[in-house]
Amino acid sequence: MDQMQTQATGQEARDERRQQWLERVSRELDGAEEWAASRDPERLAGHLDRMIEAANDSDVLSPGDKVEVRNRARGVKAEVYVRHVDFLLEQAMSASRDKDRLQERAELLRRVNEGLNIVARLGVGDPIKQGIKDRLDIVRQTSAAGDSTKAKTDADREAARVVAAYPHEHRTFTRWREPPIVVAIQGCAFNALDWSLGGVLLGDVENCGWKCGQPIDVKVGLTEDELHSDRMIVVRYDLEQKRLALRARRFGSVLLQVKRDCERAGIEPI
C-alpha cells in the first residue's frame, strides 16, 4: 500500500513538473511571437533552437510533447523570419527610390536573399516563398526615378495575390478536417471546418461584431457530450462566408486535449 502511494505521489510530482514545463514553453513562445519585424531574428532563432534541445532532453515530457514543442517553435521561428523579410523588402523598396541609398539597397537585398533561404529551410509554404520572390523582383525593377510601369503593374497584382494567400499560409500547425470537432460559443455549437493545435476555423457563424484580437470563451471537444473550456482569440471573420477563425492563446490549449482525446479514441486526425 505504501509503495502504491509512493508511486502515485511520484507520478503526481512528475505530472506537475510536466505542466510547469509546458506552461513555461507557452509563455516563451507567446513572447517570441511578439518579436518586432525590424529586429534580426537570429538571436531569437538560437534561443528557440536551444528550447527544442532542452525539450528533447527533458525526462518529464512525453514524445508527443517534444514533437509539439518542436513544431510550434519552428513555426514561430518561420513566422518571425517571414515578417522580418517583409520589413527588409519595404526598406529596400524605399531605398530603391533614392539614388543616395543604392549601397544600402544592395545590402538590404543581400539580407532578403539570406532570409529567403532560411524561410525555405523552415518549410514555409510555396505561396509565401513565391510572394517574397515576386516582391524581390519588383524592388529590383524599381529605379531612383520612380516605379517602372511593369513594376507598378506587378505590385498591384502581387498585393492582391499576397492578401489572398497569406491568411491560408500564416499557420504553424498541420490542419485537420476530420474528425470535425465541436466548438461551443455563447451556448451555440459549431462544427469546425478545419482545426489544428494552434487554432480552428468555424463555418455558419453569424456576425456578432467579431474583431481581430478579441478574446472569447469557448468549449471544445469531439462531441457536445464532452467539452473542454478555454479562451481563444479571434483572428478574422469573413462576413460573406460567415467563417470565424480562432487561435489558441497558449501552447497546451484545449486543442491539444482534443488531440489526445482522439488518440484515446483510436482516431487519427486527417
N, C-alpha and C positions, 0 to 999 in steps of 0.2 A: 504493500500500500504506500509506504513512504517512498519507495522507488518510483512508483507511478506519479506521485505528487511532485517529486523532484523533476521527472521528465516533463510533466505538464508545465511546471514553473519555468523550466529551461526553454520550452517552446514558446511560452508567452513572452519571455525576455527576447528571444530571437525575433518573434513577430514584431515586437515593439521597435527593435533596432532596425528591422527592415522598413517599417513605416517611417521612421525618422530619416532613414537614408533616402527614401523616395520623396519625402517632403522637402528635404534639402536640395535634391536634384531639381524638383519642381520650381523652387524659388530661384535657383541659379539660372535655369533655362528661361523662366519668365523675365528675369533681368536681362539675359542675353538678347532676348527678342527686342528689347528697347535700345539696343546699340545704335548710336547715331550713324546715319548713312555716310556722313562726311569723315568718319573715323576709319582708319585702316583696320580691317578685321583680323589681321594676322595674330595679334596678341590674344584676342578672344578665341580664335580658332585653336590656338595652342592650349588654352585653358579647357576648351571643350574636349579636345583630344585626351588631355590628362584625366578629365572626368570619365571618359569612356574606359580608359585603362583602369582607373580605380574601381569602376563598377565591375569590370571583368575579374578583378582580383578579390572582390568582396565575397565573404563567406556567408552573408545573410541574404543576398539577392538570389532569386531563382534564375535559371537560364532564360526564362521568358522575360523577367525583369531586365536582365542585361541586354537582351535584344531590343527591348522597348527604349531603354536609356540610349543605346547606340543610335537607333533610328531617329529619335526625337532630337538628339544632339546634332547629328548630321543634318537633319532637316533645318534646324535653326541656323546652323553654320551656312548652309546653302542660301537660305533666305537673306541672311545678313550680307553675304557676298553679292547677291543679285542687287540688293539696294545700293551697295557701295558702287558697283559698276554703273548703275543708273546715274548716281551722283557724278561719277567721273565723266560720263558721256555728256551730261548737262554742262559741266565745266569746260569740256573740250569744245562743245558747240559754241559756247561763249567766247573762248579763246580764238576759235577759227575766224571770228568776225573782226578781230583786232590784229592788225599787221605787226603790232609791237609785242604780241604774245605768242608768236609762232613757235618759239623754243618751248614755252610752257605747254602749248598744244601737243607737240611731239612727245613730251614726257607723259602727258595725260593719256595719249593714245597707246603708249607703251604699257602703262598701268592697266588700261582697259583690256588689252590683249592678255596680260597676265591674269587678270581677274576672270576673263572668259575661259581660260584654260582650267582655272581652279573650279569654276562653276560646272564645267563639263565633267571634271573628275568626280564632283559631288553628286552627279546623277540628275541634275536639273533637267526638266522636260525639254523636248526639242522646240516647242513654240517659244519658250523664253530664250533659249540659246539663239534661235534664228532671229528673234526680235533684237537681241543685242547686236548681232552681225549686221542686220539691216540698218540700225541706228548708227553703227560704226561707219558704214558706207556713206550714210547721209552726211555725217561730220566730215568725212574725207572729201566729199564733193562741195563742201561749203568753203567759200573763199572770204578774204577780208573785205571784199567789195559787197558781200551780201550773199544770200542763198541763190544757188543756181535754180533755174526753172525746174530741172529734173529733181533737185534736192527738195524743193517745195512740194512737188507732186508726191515724191516718195515719203516725205514727212507726214503729209496728210493721210496717205494710205497706211503708213506704219502706225500712226496714232490710233486709228480705228482698229487695226489688227491687234495691237497690244492690249487695248481695252477689252477686246473680246477674248483674248487668250489668257491674260493673267489671272482672272478670277478662278479659272479652272486649273491652273498650274501652280498657284501660290499655296500649295498644300504640302505638308511634310510627312503625311502618312498614307499608306495604302487605303484606297476607298473600297468599301464593300456594298453590294446591293442586296445580298442575301446573307442571313435572314433579314427581312425588313423590320427592324426594331421599332418599338413603340416609344414615342416621346409625348408626355402629357404636359401641357402648358395651361395654366389657369382653368384646370378642370376639363380641358378638351384634349383628346388623344389623337395623335397624328402618326401615320406610318412614315418612316424615313425613306426617302428616295435613294439615298446612299449615306454611309457613315464610316467613320474611322476612329482611331484612338484619339484624334485631335479635334473632331467636330462631326456635325451631322447636317444634312440638307433635308428640309421638310417641304412637302407639297400641299396644295389646297389650304393654305393658311391665309385667313382674312387679314386685311390691313388693320393693325391696331396701333398705328403710329410708330412702328418699329424704327429704331435709329441705330446706326452703326456704333458699336461700343456699349450699347445698353445691356446691363446685366439683367437676366430673368431667371426665375426659379423654374426648374424642370424636374420631371420624374421620368426615368428612362429604364427600359427593360425589354426582354424578349417578348413578354406578353403583358397585358394590363394587370394580370394577377400578381406579378412580382416586379415592382418598380423601385428604382434606387433614386433618392433625391439628391439634387446638386444645383448649382447655379452656373449658367453658361452665359456667353457673351454674343450679342447679335453681330454678325459680320456684314450681312447685307439682306435686303428684302427686295424681291423682284415683284413689283406691283402687277405687271401684266400677267406673269405666270403664277403669281401667288406662291412664290417659293421663299422660304426663310432659311438662311444659312446661319448656323450657330457654331461657336468654337468652345472647346473646354478651356477653363481658366487655369488649369494646372495639370501637370503630369500625374498619372494615377487617378484620373477622374472616374465618374460612373461609367464612362465608355470602356475603360479598362475592366471594370467589374462586369460589364455586359459581355465583353470578350471572354472573360473567364467563365461566365455562365454558359456561353456557347461551348467552351471546351468541356465543361462538366456534362453538358447535354449531348456531347458527341457530334456537335455541329461545327463544320468548317466554313467560316465566312468566305464568300466569293464575290 
